[in-house]
Amino acid sequence: MSFRWQRYCAVVNSKVAKWAGLTNFALTMKQIAVIGGGTMGNGIAHVFAQCGYAVNLIDVKQEMLEKAMATITKNMDRQVGKGTLTEEQKASSLARIKTFTQMADGVSNADLVVEAATENIEIKLNIFRQLDALAPAHCVLASNTSSISITKIGSVTSRPDKVIGMHFMNPVPVMKLVEVIEGFKTDKTVTSNIIELSKSLGKVPALTQDYPGFIANRVLMPMINEAICSLHEGVAGVEEIDTIMKLGMAHPMGPLQLADFIGLDVCLAILKVLHDGFGNPKYAPSPLLVNMVTSGDLGVKSGRGFYDYGHGTKDLIVAPGFTKN
Ligand SMILES: NC(=O)c1ccc[n+]([C@@H]2O[C@H](COP(=O)([O-])OP(=O)(O)OC[C@H]3O[C@@H](n4cnc5c(N)ncnc54)[C@H](O)[C@@H]3O)[C@@H](O)[C@H]2O)c1
């Protein structure tokens, strides 16, 4: 979606809300804090800044903030090259992003915090305890978690009614979906505000309730796990499994390539949440997945998973150990 179209959508949404006489807090949210400058955090900061929001990007590591700004600049350069963003829009978008290593400095004026830190429950609960103490009382606290309970996250704050899931997809500037997850105590007005806000980013929000894996990962992860089990049992090879799902089901990527892209450690962590949360053996992670994660084969980020990425991600080369000879 072009920048002009995104702004058009935001203006139309605002007019519709005014016409309907809604008191729409979403449209008055101006200052956004993003926690975590990794894969997802930099994409989330990119999209908010491009859509006119002021963004404070916060990470405990200065080098991650520098890497995040370099990635956002590179991705905006690509948009300029494609003609979907002008040089002026790129410059003004980048100028809207400030970086911080101290949470207190970055969230003190926030209307909305989107947390995109490491997928680890202790880290997230600790962050939300701090956010509750440091962010203004009106501030909505959203998490981009792939699988951790929003209700659990909300329970460590004094404002569970203002805690919600805002699950962006990777790569954030490209993917249209925001899975909005309503915790057990989330206020309905907060939910509708986050839905409106997501639309103002040119995204398509879809609402789910807070149960393990929500919808995206509850449906996706068993498919990935089944592909890994089939490989482990020797039913078909890596290329065959991915080809069958790409050409037979019109998936843009096969499940094994997608698992490499997501990160095999992340897939394993989500399967464990599904397995623990539902107590159903159908979610038990494949022993092959467990072995790969234990040995450090995590997919694209470690250079090897089901495919070998020693030469980048463009050419798909099956990893040694999964080749047929
Ligand atoms: N990677 C994906 O495809 C994907 C897709 C959807 C959702 N998610 C979710 O998004 C979140 C982030 O995932 P990611 O892939 O960007 O992870 P990542 O490892 O790339 O980045 C996490 C960042 O969080 C920072 N961090 C850790 N503790 C922090 C703290 N206390 N305060 C501030 N920053 C802190 C780290 O330094 C790191 O830069 C996770 O909850 C993940 O489940 C990931």
The ligand as a Gaussian input file, in Angstrom:
#p B3LYP/6-31G(d) Opt

LIG

0 1
 N        9.992000     -12.534000      14.476000
 C        8.750000     -12.739000      14.052000
 O        8.514000     -13.228000      12.922000
 C        7.588000     -12.330000      14.934000
 C        6.309000     -12.218000      14.360000
 C        5.251000     -11.772000      15.156000
 C        5.475000     -11.487000      16.509000
 N        6.725000     -11.621000      17.039000
 C        6.904000     -11.284000      18.446000
 O        7.521000      -9.996000      18.518000
 C        8.336000      -9.906000      19.685000
 C        9.741000      -9.524000      19.291000
 O       10.246000     -10.510000      18.430000
 P       11.519000     -10.213000      17.487000
 O       11.561000     -11.316000      16.495000
 O       11.512000      -8.784000      17.037000
 O       12.703000     -10.399000      18.555000
 P       14.216000      -9.904000      18.441000
 O       15.020000     -10.871000      19.217000
 O       14.586000      -9.626000      17.025000
 O       14.192000      -8.482000      19.203000
 C       13.905000      -8.359000      20.559000
 C       14.546000      -7.062000      21.062000
 O       14.071000      -6.806000      22.389000
 C       15.129000      -6.201000      23.088000
 N       14.870000      -6.307000      24.523000
 C       14.966000      -7.387000      25.328000
 N       14.625000      -7.055000      26.599000
 C       14.287000      -5.739000      26.568000
 C       13.851000      -4.820000      27.559000
 N       13.701000      -5.177000      28.832000
 N       13.605000      -3.540000      27.186000
 C       13.774000      -3.158000      25.902000
 N       14.198000      -3.993000      24.922000
 C       14.440000      -5.257000      25.247000
 C       16.369000      -6.966000      22.613000
 O       17.575000      -6.234000      22.888000
 C       16.078000      -7.104000      21.117000
 O       16.601000      -6.009000      20.386000
 C        8.219000     -11.267000      20.380000
 O        7.226000     -11.186000      21.360000
 C        7.807000     -12.191000      19.245000
 O        7.106000     -13.320000      19.689000
 C        7.795000     -12.028000      16.287000

